[in-house]
Amino acid sequence: MEAEAASLFTVASIIGSRAASILLVVDNLVDDAVMDFDKDYEARMAVAIDIAARALAKTNDLRPHAR
């Protein structure tokens, strides 16, 4: 479970800044599946970082009120 991003977004909103959070799912509580860190971690993080970088590039082109 995650709670730190909520604080990050709250502070960013108060000071008029932007914030982002990248989360990587490592466990599935429904079927008890657990990620194999040695095998999957780097590849999954690379995908998450790529998605975040593309999203950031798109939002940088938006006007401030459209963000």
Secondary structure, 3 states (H helix, E strand, C coil): CCCHHHHHHHHHHHHCCCCCCCCCCCEECCCCEECCHHHHHHHHHHHHHHHHHHHHHHHHCCCHHHC
